[in-house]
Amino acid sequence: MPRPIDPVRQTAAALAHAGLAGMIAGSLLIPNAGCQLRKRLPWVSTESIVASDPTLPPLALEQTNDLHVVAFRAPSGGWSISIDRSELAPDATRLYVTIRRPDPAFSHTQALVDLHALSNVPSEQPVELVARVLDHDANPKDRVYARVEPAESLGG
């Protein structure tokens, strides 16, 4: 004859099983919750930013139509500049800038070229520049940027 089911034992076993499952799920989900929190905080960056890079060319910060513009004087044609994104930092809005070298497979003019990238940051807001220089075909997943102190102007 089958044993009668004890409702107290069955409930205790179900709660213990649910508690164990909750602990396992919690241990798996909590690290990911931290990643989600990191994405939600606007001043927490996933890129690494180094103090400075001597190979970076000078960048100037200009204003037009009440917006910041990042300017760069390239030594020849074929160079490009882009603002990858803007991000709120505790003291200023941080602009992530990528400069790409020209493709050596093509000939380029040997003349100074002024390049400009328009940002979405109002000119009255303080801006912090971080930049990197990549080859024309480099993978942009390289997330190392360097802090840049903007020059007064591109020069004359």
Secondary structure by P-SEA (a helix, b strand, c coil): ccccccaaaaaaaaaaaaaaaaaaaaaacaaaaaaaaaaacccccccccccccccccbbbbbbcccbbbbbbbbccccbbbbcccccccccbbbbbbbbbcccccbbbbcbbbbbbbbbcccccbbbbbbbccccccccccccbbbbbcccccccc
